[in-house]
Amino acid sequence: MVHGRVQGVWYRAGTRDTAETLAIKGWVRNLPDGSVEIDAWGEGDAMEKFIEWCCQGPPGARVTKTDIEELEPGAGPGGFEITG
């Protein structure tokens, strides 16, 4: 979960582009409370770089808080999708 000014600033598109560059699988979506939810899985170093990007976001974003929970990879898309 990513909180702050993360909607309307190309956060989801930037997340998808970063994920595709790093071969990360999963999805990203906006939530009604103004936060963004990300479900992503990938290899060690790539995942670390992806999380680092998510904690900062694109130039127009202001990330104030991230909630990161490590889970077992689940079934999902073959790539990285914007789902909502």
Order of alpha helices (4+ residues) and beta strands (2+ residues): beta-alpha-beta-beta-alpha-beta-beta
